[in-house]
Every structure is written in C-alpha cells, then in structure tokens.
Amino acid sequence: MKKITLFLAAGLLLLATGVGAQTLDLGVKAGATLGKIDGQSFKDGYNFGIHAGFFAEIGLGEKFGIQPEVLFNQTKTQVKESVDAGDVLKQGSKGHLNYLSIPVLLNFKPAQILTIQAGPQFGILMNKDNSLVENGKEAFKSGDFAIALGAQVNLGSLKVYGRYNIGLSDARDVSDVTDQSKWKNQQIQLGIGYVIF
C-alpha cells in the first residue's frame, strides 16, 4: 500500500509539471485538528490539536488542479489506564504526536466557490529528541501514510476547508508500547487558508 501511495504522489507531481500550470497561488493556512489513534492501547474519541503551514494551488484548467502542502500537524492521545505501556507512553498518560505532513491533493472544482479534494499524505513524526535532519533521514522508515478527503469553500483569497485523513500505515513505531495491536491515525481538520500571492 505504501508503494501505491508513493507512486500516486509522484504521478500527481509529474502531472502538475508535465501539463504546465495555468495558474499558481501560494498561501498560508491554519486550523483545528481532531485526531485519534485507533488501537487497544488508546482511549476512544477524538482529541483537540492544531495544524498550520503553507499551500500552493496549481491550476490545470478550469476544473482541475494540484494542491501540495507542508503542514505542522499535531495529534494528541491518551493511553488507557489498564494498559501495560513502555517508557514513552505510560499508563493513563497523555501524549503529543507532532508530524510534518505533506499532502498532495487533486482539486476538482464543480463550481467556482467549491473545491473537492482527495490525495495521499505523508507524515514525518517529529521526535523531540531528534533534529529536523535526523527526522528527515528516518522519514521513510517511520513515516505515516494517509489518504486525505475533503472540501474547500473559495471566497476570493480566503479558503475555508474541512478534511478527513485516514491513516494507511501501522503507527506502532511512534513509541515502544508493548501492545502489538495495529494503530491507525485518524484526523478531522477544519481551518482557513489565505492566498498571499
């Protein structure tokens, strides 16, 4: 599944460069992240976090486009009291999982005011003990792959969006919790973006 996601992302980027962009907008975005990790070790329910970063809208005609983004993305979680956990996530402890997320979305505009979005997202877990360069080296060993689906309302330079991210990869490597169940990241993102130029 990881290879399929990588090929899809590469294909979208090649499409963007091969066809030639008719328009290019650059902007900033920020918002709320309601995230959870599915798995026996973790409490059910979504927890509040934040996301912020940059985006580019590359137009490929009137209806289609590509939207690559670079986001700081925070997921909060809590280990169940009854779970025998390792040193990183102790019993009942709360944790912050900070990712550098890189979604590459295909945009479809059925109307000028509305954009439907879908595409792969790759996340690099930003371990507080490692530098950004060290995290980059580990990206393809411990990265989180997801599919993002959402919609965006276009109000001139202002963008209002909602998105659902479903993790495709096993997130067990985020800590040394001994539970061997598979963990999957899930996120609901709501936010606003603004085209700078």
Contact map, one row per residue, 1 for C-alpha under 8 A:
11111000000000000000000000000000000000000000000000000000000000000000000000000000000000000000000000000000000000000000000000000000000000000000000000000000000000000000000100000000000000000000000000000
11111100000000000000000000000000000000000000000000000000000000000000000000000000000000000000000000000000000000000000000000000000000000000000000010000000000000000000000110000000000000000000000000000
11111110000000000000000000000000000000000000000000000000000000000000000000000000000000000000000000000000000000000000000000000000000000000000000000000000000000000000000000000000000000000000000000000
11111111000000000000000000000000000000000000000000000000000000000000000000000000000000000000000000000000000000000000000000000000000000000000000000000000000000000000000000000000000000000000000000000
11111111100000000000000000000000000000000000000000000000000000000000000000000000000000000000000000000000000000000000000100000000000000000000000010000000000000000000000000000000000000000000000000000
01111111110000000000000000000000000000000000000000000000000000000000000000000000000000000000000000000000000000000000000000000000000000000000000000000000000000000000000000000000000000000000000000000
00111111111000000000000000000000000000000000000000000000000000000000000000000000000000000000000000000000000000000000000000000000000000000000000000000000000000000000000000000000000000000000000000000
00011111111100000000000000000000000000000000000000000000000000000000000000000000000000000000000000000000000000000000000100000000000000000000000000000000000000000000000000000000000000000000000000000
00001111111110000000000000000000000000000000000000000000000000000000000000000000000000000000000000000001000000000000001100000000000000000000000000000000000000000000000000000000000000000000000000000
00000111111111000000000000000000000000000000000000000000000000000000000000000000000000000000000000000000000000000000000000000000000000000000000000000000000000000000000000000000000000000000000000000
00000011111111100000000000000000000000000000000000000000000000000000000000000000000000000000000000000000000000000000000000000000000000000000000000000000000000000000000000000000000000000000000000000
00000001111111110000000000000000000000000000000000000000000000000100000000000000000000000000000000000001010000000000000000000000000000000000000000000000000000000000000000000000000000000000000000000
00000000111111111000000000000000000000000000000000000000000000000100000000000000000000000000000000000001000000000000000000000000000000000000000000000000000000000000000000000000000000000000000000000
00000000011111111100000000000000000000000000000000000000000000000000000000000000000000000000000000000000000000000000000000000000000000000000000000000000000000000000000000000000000000000000000000000
00000000001111111110000000000000000000000000000000000000000000000000000000000000000000000000000000000000000000000000000000000000000000000000000000000000000000000000000000000000000000000000000000000
00000000000111111111100000000000000000000000000000000000010100001100000000000000000000000000000000000000000000000000000000000000000000000000000000000000000000000000000000000000000000000000000000000
00000000000011111111100000000000000000000000000000000000000000000000000000000000000000000000000000000000000000000000000000000000000000000000000000000000000000000000000000000000000000000000000000000
00000000000001111111000000000000000000000000000000000000000000000000000000000000000000000000000000000000000000000000000000000000000000000000000000000000000000000000000000000000000000000000000000000
00000000000000111111100000000000000000000000000000000000000100000000000000000000000000000000000000000000000000000000000000000000000000000000000000000000000000000000000000000000000000000000000000000
00000000000000011111110000000000000000000000000000000000000100000000000000000000000000000000000000000000000000000000000000000000000000000000000000000000000000000000000000000000000000000000000000000
00000000000000011011111100000000000000000000000000000000011100000000000000000000000000000000000000000000000000000000000000000000000000000000000000000000000000000000000000000000000000000000000000000
00000000000000000001111100000000000000000000000000000000011110000000000000000000000000000000000000000000000000000000000000000000000000000000000000000000000000000000000000000000000000000000000000000
00000000000000000000111110000000000000000000000000000000111100000000000000000000000000000000000000000000000000000000000000000000000000000000000000000000000000000000000000000000000000000000000000000
00000000000000000000111111000000000000000000000000000001111000000000000000000000000000000000000000000000000000000000000000000000000000000000000000000000000000000000000000000000000000000000000000000
00000000000000000000001111100000000000000000000000000001110000000000000000000000000000000000000000000000000000000000000000000000000000000000000000000000000000000000000000000000000000000000000000111
00000000000000000000000111110000000000000000000000000111100000000000000000000000000000000000000000000000000000000000000000000000000000000000000000000000000000000000000000000000000000000000000000111
00000000000000000000000011111000000000000000000000000111000000000000000000000000000000000000000000000000000000000000000000000000000000000000000000000000000000000000000000000000000000000000000011111
00000000000000000000000001111100000000000000000000011110000000000000000000000000000000000000000000000000000000000000000000000000000000000000000000000000000000000000000000000000000000000000000011110
00000000000000000000000000111110000000000000000000011110000000000000000000000000000000000000000000000000000000000000000000000000000000000000000000000000000000000000000000000000000000000000001111000
00000000000000000000000000011111000000000000000001111000000000000000000000000000000000000000000000000000000000000000000000000000000000000000000000000000000000000000000000000000000000000000001110000
00000000000000000000000000001111100000000000000001110000000000000000000000000000000000000000000000000000000000000000000000000000000000000000000000000000000000000000000000000000000000000000111100000
00000000000000000000000000000111110000000000000111100000000000000000000000000000000000000000000000000000000000000000000000000000000000000000000000000000000000000000000000000000000000000000111000000
00000000000000000000000000000011111000000000001111100000000000000000000011100000000000000000000000000000000000000000000000000000000000000000000000000000000000000000000000000000000000000011110000000
00000000000000000000000000000001111100000000011110000000000000000000000000100000000000000000000000000000000000000000000000000000000000000000000000000000000000000000000000000000000000000011100000000
00000000000000000000000000000000111110000000011110000000000000000000000000111000000000000000000000000000000000000000000000000000000000000000000000000000000000000000000000000000000000001111000000000
00000000000000000000000000000000011111000001111000000000000000000000000000111000000000000000000000000000000000000000000000000000000000000000000000000000000000000000000000000000000000001110000000000
00000000000000000000000000000000001111100100000000000000000000000000000000001000000000000000000000000000000000000000000000000000000000000000000000000000000000000000000000000000000000111100000000000
00000000000000000000000000000000000111110101000000000000000000000000000000000000000000000000000000000000000000000000000000000000000000000000000000000000000000000000000000000000000001111100000000000
00000000000000000000000000000000000011111100000000000000000000000000000000000000000000000000000000000000000000000000000000000000000000000000000000000000000000000000000000000000000011110000000000000
00000000000000000000000000000000000001111110000000000000000000000000000000000000000000000000000000000000000000000000000000000000000000000000000000000000000000000000000000000000001010000000000000000
00000000000000000000000000000000000000111110000000000000000000000000000000000011001000000000000000000000000000000000000000000000000000000000000000000000000000000000000000000000001010000000000000000
00000000000000000000000000000000000011111111000000000000000000000000000000001111000000000000000000000000000000000000000000000000000000000000000000000000000000000000000000000000000000000000000000000
00000000000000000000000000000000000000011111100000000000000000000000000000001111000000000000000000000000000000000000000000000000000000000000000000000000000000000000000000000000000000000000000000000
00000000000000000000000000000000000101000111110000000000000000000000000000000000000000000000000000000000000000000000000000000000000000000000000000000000000000000000000000000000000000000000000000000
00000000000000000000000000000000000100000011111000000000000000000000000000000000000000000000000000000000000000000000000000000000000000000000000000000000000000000000000000000000000000000000000000000
00000000000000000000000000000000011100000001111100000000000000000000000000000000000000000000000000000000000000000000000000000000000000000000000000000000000000000000000000000000000000000000000000000
00000000000000000000000000000000111100000000111110000000000000000000000000111000000000000000000000000000000000000000000000000000000000000000000000000000000000000000000000000000000000000000000000000
00000000000000000000000000000001111000000000011111000000000000000000000000110000000000000000000000000000000000000000000000000000000000000000000000000000000000000000000000000000000000000000000000000
00000000000000000000000000000001111000000000001111100000000000000000000011110000000000000000000000000000000000000000000000000000000000000000000000000000000000000000000000000000000000000000000000000
00000000000000000000000000000111100000000000000111110000000000000000000011100000000000000000000000000000000000000000000000000000000000000000000000000000000000000000000000000000000000000000000000000
00000000000000000000000000000111100000000000000011111000000000000000001111000000000000000000000000000000000000000000000000000000000000000000000000000000000000000000000000000000000000000000000000000
00000000000000000000000000011110000000000000000001111100000000000000001110000000000000000000000000000000000000000000000000000000000000000000000000000000000000000000000000000000000000000000000000000
00000000000000000000000000011100000000000000000000111110000000000000111100000000000000000000000000000000000000000000000000000000000000000000000000000000000000000000000000000000000000000000000000000
00000000000000000000000001111000000000000000000000011111000000000000111000000000000000000000000000000000000000000000000000000000000000000000000000000000000000000000000000000000000000000000000000000
00000000000000000000000001111000000000000000000000001111100000000011110000000000000000000000000000000000000000000000000000000000000000000000000000000000000000000000000000000000000000000000000000000
00000000000000000000000111100000000000000000000000000111110000000011100000000000000000000000000000000000000000000000000000000000000000000000000000000000000000000000000000000000000000000000000000000
00000000000000000000001111000000000000000000000000000011111000001111000000000000000000000000000000000000000000000000000000000000000000000000000000000000000000000000000000000000000000000000000000000
00000000000000010000111110000000000000000000000000000001111100001110000000000000000000000000000000000000000000000000000000000000000000000000000000000000000000000000000000000000000000000000000000000
00000000000000000000111100000000000000000000000000000000111111011100000000000000000000000000000000000000000000000000000000000000000000000000000000000000000000000000000000000000000000000000000000000
00000000000000010011111000000000000000000000000000000000011111111100000000000000000000000000000000000000000000000000000000000000000000000000000000000000000000000000000000000000000000000000000000000
00000000000000000000010000000000000000000000000000000000001111111000000000000000000000000000000000000000000000000000000000000000000000000000000000000000000000000000000000000000000000000000000000000
00000000000000000000000000000000000000000000000000000000001111110000000000000000000000000000000000000000000010000000000000000000000000000000000000000000000000000000000000000000000000000000000000000
00000000000000000000000000000000000000000000000000000000000111111000000000000000000000000000000000000000001111000000000000000000000000000000000000000000000000000000000000000000000000000000000000000
00000000000000000000000000000000000000000000000000000000001111111100000000000000000000000000000000000000011110000000000000000000000000000000000000000000000000000000000000000000000000000000000000000
00000000000000010000000000000000000000000000000000000000111110111110000000000000000000000000000000000000011100000000000000000000000000000000000000000000000000000000000000000000000000000000000000000
00000000000110010000000000000000000000000000000000000000111100011111000000000000000000000000000000000001111000000000000000000000000000000000000000000000000000000000000000000000000000000000000000000
00000000000000000000000000000000000000000000000000000011110000001111100000000000000000000000000000000011111000000000000000000000000000000000000000000000000000000000000000000000000000000000000000000
00000000000000000000000000000000000000000000000000000011100000000111110000000000000000000000000000000111100000000000000000000000000000000000000000000000000000000000000000000000000000000000000000000
00000000000000000000000000000000000000000000000000001111000000000011111000000000000000000000000000001111000000000000000000000000000000000000000000000000000000000000000000000000000000000000000000000
00000000000000000000000000000000000000000000000000001110000000000001111100000000000000000000000000011110000000000000000000000000000000000000000000000000000000000000000000000000000000000000000000000
00000000000000000000000000000000000000000000000000111100000000000000111110000000000000000000000000011100000000000000000000000000000000000000000000000000000000000000000000000000000000000000000000000
00000000000000000000000000000000000000000000000000111000000000000000011111000000000000000000000001111000000000000000000000000000000000000000000000000000000000000000000000000000000000000000000000000
00000000000000000000000000000000100000000000000011110000000000000000001111100000000000000000000001111000000000000000000000000000000000000000000000000000000000000000000000000000000000000000000000000
00000000000000000000000000000000100000000000000011100000000000000000000111110000000000000000000111100000000000000000000000000000000000000000000000000000000000000000000000000000000000000000000000000
00000000000000000000000000000000111100000000001111000000000000000000000011111000000000000000000111000000000000000000000000000000000000000000000000000000000000000000000000000000000000000010000000000
00000000000000000000000000000000001100000000001110000000000000000000000001111100000000000000011110000000000000000000000000000000000000000000000000000000000000000000000000000000000000000000000000000
00000000000000000000000000000000001110000110001000000000000000000000000000111110000000000000011110000000000000000000000000000000000000000000000000000000000000000000000000000000000000000000000000000
00000000000000000000000000000000000000000110000000000000000000000000000000011111000000000001111000000000000000000000000000000000000000000000000000000000000000000000000000000000000000000000000000000
00000000000000000000000000000000000000001110000000000000000000000000000000001111101000001111110000000000000000000000000000000000000000000000000000000000000000000000000000000000000000000000000000000
00000000000000000000000000000000000000001110000000000000000000000000000000000111111000000011100000000000000000000000000000000000000000000000000000000000000000000000000000000000000000000000000000000
00000000000000000000000000000000000000000000000000000000000000000000000000000011111000000011000000000000000000000000000000000000000000000000000000000000000000000000000000000000000000000000000000000
00000000000000000000000000000000000000000000000000000000000000000000000000000001111100000011000000000000000000000000000000000000000000000000000000000000000000000000000000000000000000000000000000000
00000000000000000000000000000000000000001000000000000000000000000000000000000011111110000010000000000000000000000000000000000000000000000000000000000000000000000000000000000000001000000000000000000
00000000000000000000000000000000000000000000000000000000000000000000000000000000011111000110000000000000000000000000000000000000000000000000000000000000000000000000000000000000111000000000000000000
00000000000000000000000000000000000000000000000000000000000000000000000000000000001111111110000000000000000000000000000000000000000000000000000000000000000000000000000000000001111000000000000000000
00000000000000000000000000000000000000000000000000000000000000000000000000000000000111111100000000000000000000000000000000000000000000000000000000000000000000000000000000000011110000000000000000000
00000000000000000000000000000000000000000000000000000000000000000000000000000000000011111100000000000000000000000000000000000000000000000000000000000000000000000000000000000001100000000000000000000
00000000000000000000000000000000000000000000000000000000000000000000000000000000000011111100000000000000000000000000000000000000000000000000000000000000000000000000000000000011100000000000000000000
00000000000000000000000000000000000000000000000000000000000000000000000000000010000011111110111000000000000000000000000000000000000000000000000000000000000000000000000000000011100000000000000000000
00000000000000000000000000000000000000000000000000000000000000000000000000000010000111111111100000000000000000000000000000000000000000000000000000000000000000000000000000000000000000000000000000000
00000000000000000000000000000000000000000000000000000000000000000000000000000011111110001111100000000000000000000000000000000000000000000000000000000000000000000000000000000000000000000000000000000
00000000000000000000000000000000000000000000000000000000000000000000000000000111110000000111110000000000000000000000000000000000000000000000000000000000000000000000000000000000000000000000000000000
00000000000000000000000000000000000000000000000000000000000000000000000000000111000000001111111000000000000000000000000000000000000000000000000000000000000000000000000000000000000000000000000000000
00000000000000000000000000000000000000000000000000000000000000000000000000011110000000001001111100000000000000000000000000000000000000000000000000000000000000000000000000000000000000000000000000000
00000000000000000000000000000000000000000000000000000000000000000000000000011100000000001000111110000000000000000000000000000000000000000000000000000000000000000000000000000000000000000000000000000
00000000000000000000000000000000000000000000000000000000000000000000000001111000000000000000011111000000000000000000000000000000000000000000000000000000000000000000000000000000000000000000000000000
00000000000000000000000000000000000000000000000000000000000000000000000001111000000000000000001111100000000000000000000000001100000000000000000000000000000000000000000000000100000000000000000000000
00000000000000000000000000000000000000000000000000000000000000000000000111100000000000000000000111110000000000000000000000001110000000000000000000000000000000000000000000000000000000000000000000000
00000000000000000000000000000000000000000000000000000000000000000000000111000000000000000000000011111000000000000000000000111100000000000000000000000000000000000000000000000000000000000000000000000
00000000000000000000000000000000000000000000000000000000000000000000011110000000000000000000000001111100000000000000000000111100000000000000000000000000000000000000000000000000000000000000000000000
00000000000000000000000000000000000000000000000000000000000000000000111110000000000000000000000000111110000000000000000011110000000000000000000000000000000000000000000000000000000000000000000000000
00000000000000000000000000000000000000000000000000000000000000000001111000000000000000000000000000011111000000000000000011100000000000000000000000000000000000000000000000000000000000000000000000000
00000000000000000000000000000000000000000000000000000000000000000011110000000000000000000000000000001111100000000000001111000000000000000000000000010000000000000000000000000000000000000000000000000
00000000100110000000000000000000000000000000000000000000000000000111100000000000000000000000000000000111110000000000001110000000000000000000000000000000000000000000000000000000000000000000000000000
00000000000000000000000000000000000000000000000000000000000000000111000000000000000000000000000000000011111000000000111100000000000000000000000000010000000000000000000000000000000000000000000000000
00000000000100000000000000000000000000000000000000000000000000011110000000000000000000000000000000000001111100000000111000000000000000000000000000000000000000000000000000000000000000000000000000000
00000000000000000000000000000000000000000000000000000000000000111110000000000000000000000000000000000000111110000011110000000000000000000000000000000000000000000000000000000000000000000000000000000
00000000000000000000000000000000000000000000000000000000000000111000000000000000000000000000000000000000011111000011100000000000000000000000000000000000000000000000000000000000000000000000000000000
00000000000000000000000000000000000000000000000000000000000001110000000000000000000000000000000000000000001111111111000000000000000000000000000000000000000000000000000000000000000000000000000000000
00000000000000000000000000000000000000000000000000000000000000100000000000000000000000000000000000000000000111110111000000000000000000000000000000000000000000000000000000000000000000000000000000000
00000000000000000000000000000000000000000000000000000000000000000000000000000000000000000000000000000000000011111110000000000000000000000000000000000000000000000000000000000000000000000000000000000
00000000000000000000000000000000000000000000000000000000000000000000000000000000000000000000000000000000000011111110000000000000000000000000000000000000010000000000000000000000000000000000000000000
00000000000000000000000000000000000000000000000000000000000000000000000000000000000000000000000000000000000010111110000000000000000000000000000000000000111000000000000000000000000000000000000000000
00000000000000000000000000000000000000000000000000000000000000000000000000000000000000000000000000000000000011111111000000000000000000000000000000000011110000000000000000000000000000000000000000000
00000000000000000000000000000000000000000000000000000000000000000000000000000000000000000000000000000000001111111111100000000000000000000000000000000011110000000000000000000000000000000000000000000
00000000000000000000000000000000000000000000000000000000000000000000000000000000000000000000000000000000001111000111110000000000000000000000000000000111000000000000000000000000000000000000000000000
00000000000000000000000000000000000000000000000000000000000000000000000000000000000000000000000000000000111100000011111000000000000000000000000000011111000000000000000000000000000000000000000000000
00000000000000000000000000000000000000000000000000000000000000000000000000000000000000000000000000000000111000000001111100000000000000000000000000111100000000000000000000000000000000000000000000000
00000000100000000000000000000000000000000000000000000000000000000000000000000000000000000000000000000011110000000000111110000000000000000000000000111000000000000000000000000000000000000000000000000
00001001100000000000000000000000000000000000000000000000000000000000000000000000000000000000000000000011100000000000011111000000000000000000000011110000000000000000000000000000000000000000000000000
00000000000000000000000000000000000000000000000000000000000000000000000000000000000000000000000000001111000000000000001111100000000000000000000011110000000000000000000000000000000000000000000000000
00000000000000000000000000000000000000000000000000000000000000000000000000000000000000000000000000001110000000000000000111110000000000000000001111000000000000000000000000000000000000000000000000000
00000000000000000000000000000000000000000000000000000000000000000000000000000000000000000000000000111100000000000000000011111000000000000010001110000000000000000000000000000000000000000000000000000
00000000000000000000000000000000000000000000000000000000000000000000000000000000000000000000000000111000000000000000000001111100000000110010011100000000000000000000000000000000000000000000000000000
00000000000000000000000000000000000000000000000000000000000000000000000000000000000000000000000011110000000000000000000000111110000000100010011100000000000000000000000000000100000000000000000000000
00000000000000000000000000000000000000000000000000000000000000000000000000000000000000000000000011110000000000000000000000011111010100100000000000000000000000000000000000000000000000000000000000000
00000000000000000000000000000000000000000000000000000000000000000000000000000000000000000000000001000000000000000000000000001111111000100000000000000000000000000000000000000000000000000000000000000
00000000000000000000000000000000000000000000000000000000000000000000000000000000000000000000000000000000000000000000000000000111111000000000000000000000000000000000000000000000000000000000000000000
00000000000000000000000000000000000000000000000000000000000000000000000000000000000000000000000000000000000000000000000000000011111000000000000000000000000000000000000000000000000000000000000000000
00000000000000000000000000000000000000000000000000000000000000000000000000000000000000000000000000000000000000000000000000000111111111100000000000000000000000000000000000000000000000000000000000000
00000000000000000000000000000000000000000000000000000000000000000000000000000000000000000000000000000000000000000000000000000011111111100000000000000000000000000000000000000000000000000000000000000
00000000000000000000000000000000000000000000000000000000000000000000000000000000000000000000000000000000000000000000000000000100011111110000000000000000000000000000000000000000000000000000000000000
00000000000000000000000000000000000000000000000000000000000000000000000000000000000000000000000000000000000000000000000000000000011111111000000000000000000000000000000000000000000000000000000000000
00000000000000000000000000000000000000000000000000000000000000000000000000000000000000000000000000000000000000000000000000000000011111111100000000000000000000000000000000000000000000000000000000000
00000000000000000000000000000000000000000000000000000000000000000000000000000000000000000000000000000000000000000000000000011110011111111110000000000000000000000000000000000000000000000000000000000
00000000000000000000000000000000000000000000000000000000000000000000000000000000000000000000000000000000000000000000000000010000000111111110000000000000000000000000000000000000000000000000000000000
00000000000000000000000000000000000000000000000000000000000000000000000000000000000000000000000000000000000000000000000000000000000011111111000000000000000000000000000000000000000000000000000000000
00000000000000000000000000000000000000000000000000000000000000000000000000000000000000000000000000000000000000000000000000000000000001111111111000000000000000000000000000000000000000000000000000000
00000000000000000000000000000000000000000000000000000000000000000000000000000000000000000000000000000000000000000000000000111000000000111111111000000000000000000000000000000000000000000000000000000
00000000000000000000000000000000000000000000000000000000000000000000000000000000000000000000000000000000000000000000000000000000000000001111111000000000000000000000000000000000000000000000000000000
00000000000000000000000000000000000000000000000000000000000000000000000000000000000000000000000000000000000000000000000000000000000000000111111000000000000000000000000000000000000000000000000000000
00000000000000000000000000000000000000000000000000000000000000000000000000000000000000000000000000000000000000000000000000011000000000000111111100000000000000000000000000001100000000000000000000000
00000000000000000000000000000000000000000000000000000000000000000000000000000000000000000000000000000000000000000000000001111000000000000111111110000000000000000000000000000000000000000000000000000
00000000000000000000000000000000000000000000000000000000000000000000000000000000000000000000000000000000000000000000000001111000000000000000011111000000000000000000001111100000000000000000000000000
01001000000000000000000000000000000000000000000000000000000000000000000000000000000000000000000000000000000000000000000111100000000000000000001111100000000000000000001110000000000000000000000000000
00000000000000000000000000000000000000000000000000000000000000000000000000000000000000000000000000000000000000000000000111000000000000000000000111110000000000000000111110000000000000000000000000000
00000000000000000000000000000000000000000000000000000000000000000000000000000000000000000000000000000000000000000000011110000000000000000000000011111000000000000000111100000000000000000000000000000
00000000000000000000000000000000000000000000000000000000000000000000000000000000000000000000000000000010100000000000111110000000000000000000000001111100000000000011110000000000000000000000000000000
00000000000000000000000000000000000000000000000000000000000000000000000000000000000000000000000000000000000000000000111000000000000000000000000000111110000000000011100000000000000000000000000000000
00000000000000000000000000000000000000000000000000000000000000000000000000000000000000000000000000000000000000000001110000000000000000000000000000011111000000001111000000000000000000000000000000000
00000000000000000000000000000000000000000000000000000000000000000000000000000000000000000000000000000000000000000111100000000000000000000000000000001111100000001110000000000000000000000000000000000
00000000000000000000000000000000000000000000000000000000000000000000000000000000000000000000000000000000000000000111100000000000000000000000000000000111110000111100000000000000000000000000000000000
00000000000000000000000000000000000000000000000000000000000000000000000000000000000000000000000000000000000000001110000000000000000000000000000000000011111000111000000000000000000000000000000000000
00000000000000000000000000000000000000000000000000000000000000000000000000000000000000000000000000000000000000011110000000000000000000000000000000000001111111110000000000000000000000000000000000000
00000000000000000000000000000000000000000000000000000000000000000000000000000000000000000000000000000000000000001000000000000000000000000000000000000000111111110000000000000000000000000000000000000
00000000000000000000000000000000000000000000000000000000000000000000000000000000000000000000000000000000000000000000000000000000000000000000000000000000011111100000000000000000000000000000000000000
00000000000000000000000000000000000000000000000000000000000000000000000000000000000000000000000000000000000000000000000000000000000000000000000000000000011111100000000000000000000000000000000001110
00000000000000000000000000000000000000000000000000000000000000000000000000000000000000000000000000000000000000000000000000000000000000000000000000000000011111110000000000000000000000000000000111100
00000000000000000000000000000000000000000000000000000000000000000000000000000000000000000000000000000000000000000000000000000000000000000000000000000001111111111000000000000000000000000000000111000
00000000000000000000000000000000000000000000000000000000000000000000000000000000000000000000000000000000000000000000000000000000000000000000000000000001111001111100000000000000000000000000011110000
00000000000000000000000000000000000000000000000000000000000000000000000000000000000000000000000000000000000000000000000000000000000000000000000000000111100000111110000000000000000000000000111110000
00000000000000000000000000000000000000000000000000000000000000000000000000000000000000000000000000000000000000000000000000000000000000000000000000000111000000011111000000000000000000000001111000000
00000000000000000000000000000000000000000000000000000000000000000000000000000000000000000000000000000000000000000000000000000000000000000000000000011110000000001111100000000000000000000001110000000
00000000000000000000000000000000000000000000000000000000000000000000000000000000000000000000000000000000000000000000000000000000000000000000000000011100000000000111110000000000000000000111100000000
00000000000000000000000000000000000000000000000000000000000000000000000000000000000000000000000000000000000000000000000000000000000000000000000001111000000000000011111000000000000000001111100000000
00000000000000000000000000000000000000000000000000000000000000000000000000000000000000000000000000000000000000000000000000000000000000000000000001110000000000000001111100000000000000011110000000000
00000000000000000000000000000000000000000000000000000000000000000000000000000000000000000000000000000000000000000000000000000000000000000000000111100000000000000000111111000000000000011100000000000
11000000000000000000000000000000000000000000000000000000000000000000000000000000000000000000000000000000000000000000000000000000000000000000000111100000000000000000011111000000000000010000000000000
01000000000000000000000000000000000000000000000000000000000000000000000000000000000000000000000000000000000000000000000000000000000000000000000111000000000000000000001111100000000000010000000000000
00000000000000000000000000000000000000000000000000000000000000000000000000000000000000000000000000000000000000000000000000000000000000000000000100000000000000000000001111111000000001110000000000000
00000000000000000000000000000000000000000000000000000000000000000000000000000000000000000000000000000000000000000000000000000000000000000000000100000000000000000000000011111100000001111000000000000
00000000000000000000000000000000000000000000000000000000000000000000000000000000000000000000000000000000000000000000000000000000000000000000000000000000000000000000000001111111100101100000000000000
00000000000000000000000000000000000000000000000000000000000000000000000000000000000000000000000000000000000000000000000000000000000000000000010000000000000000000000000001111111000000000000000000000
00000000000000000000000000000000000000000000000000000000000000000000000000000000000000000000000010000000000000000000000000001000000000000000010000000000000000000000000000111111000000000000000000000
00000000000000000000000000000000000000000000000000000000000000000000000000000000000001011000000000000000000000000000000000000000000000000000000000000000000000000000000000011111100000000000000000000
00000000000000000000000000000000000000000000000000000000000000000000000000000000000011111000000000000000000000000000000000000000000000000000000000000000000000000000000000011111110000000000000000000
00000000000000000000000000000000000000000000000000000000000000000000000000000000000111111000000000000000000000000000000000000000000000000000000000000000000000000000000000010011111000000000000000000
00000000000000000000000000000000000000000000000000000000000000000000000000000000000111000000000000000000000000000000000000000000000000000000000000000000000000000000000000000001111100000000000000000
00000000000000000000000000000000000000011000000000000000000000000000000000000000001110000000000000000000000000000000000000000000000000000000000000000000000000000000000000000000111110000000000000000
00000000000000000000000000000000000000000000000000000000000000000000000000000000000000000000000000000000000000000000000000000000000000000000000000000000000000000000000000010000011111000000000000000
00000000000000000000000000000000000000111000000000000000000000000000000000000000000000000000000000000000000000000000000000000000000000000000000000000000000000000000000000000000001111100000000000000
00000000000000000000000000000000000001100000000000000000000000000000000000000000000000000000000000000000000000000000000000000000000000000000000000000000000000000000000001110000000111110000000000000
00000000000000000000000000000000000011100000000000000000000000000000000000000000000000000000000000000000000000000000000000000000000000000000000000000000000000000000000001110000000011111000000000000
00000000000000000000000000000000000011100000000000000000000000000000000000000000000000000000000000000000000000000000000000000000000000000000000000000000000000000000011111100000000001111100000000000
00000000000000000000000000000000001111000000000000000000000000000000000000000000000000000000000000000000000000000000000000000000000000000000000000000000000000000000111000100000000000111110000000000
00000000000000000000000000000000001111000000000000000000000000000000000000000000000000000000000000000000000000000000000000000000000000000000000000000000000000000001111000000000000000011111000000000
00000000000000000000000000000000111100000000000000000000000000000000000000100000000000000000000000000000000000000000000000000000000000000000000000000000000000000001110000000000000000001111100000000
00000000000000000000000000000000111000000000000000000000000000000000000000000000000000000000000000000000000000000000000000000000000000000000000000000000000000000111100000000000000000000111110000000
00000000000000000000000000000011110000000000000000000000000000000000000000000000000000000000000000000000000000000000000000000000000000000000000000000000000000001111100000000000000000000011111000000
00000000000000000000000000000011100000000000000000000000000000000000000000000000000000000000000000000000000000000000000000000000000000000000000000000000000000011110000000000000000000000001111100000
00000000000000000000000000001111000000000000000000000000000000000000000000000000000000000000000000000000000000000000000000000000000000000000000000000000000000011100000000000000000000000000111110000
00000000000000000000000000001110000000000000000000000000000000000000000000000000000000000000000000000000000000000000000000000000000000000000000000000000000001111000000000000000000000000000011111000
00000000000000000000000000111100000000000000000000000000000000000000000000000000000000000000000000000000000000000000000000000000000000000000000000000000000001111000000000000000000000000000001111100
00000000000000000000000000111000000000000000000000000000000000000000000000000000000000000000000000000000000000000000000000000000000000000000000000000000000011100000000000000000000000000000000111110
00000000000000000000000011110000000000000000000000000000000000000000000000000000000000000000000000000000000000000000000000000000000000000000000000000000000011000000000000000000000000000000000011111
00000000000000000000000011110000000000000000000000000000000000000000000000000000000000000000000000000000000000000000000000000000000000000000000000000000000010000000000000000000000000000000000001111
00000000000000000000000011100000000000000000000000000000000000000000000000000000000000000000000000000000000000000000000000000000000000000000000000000000000000000000000000000000000000000000000000111
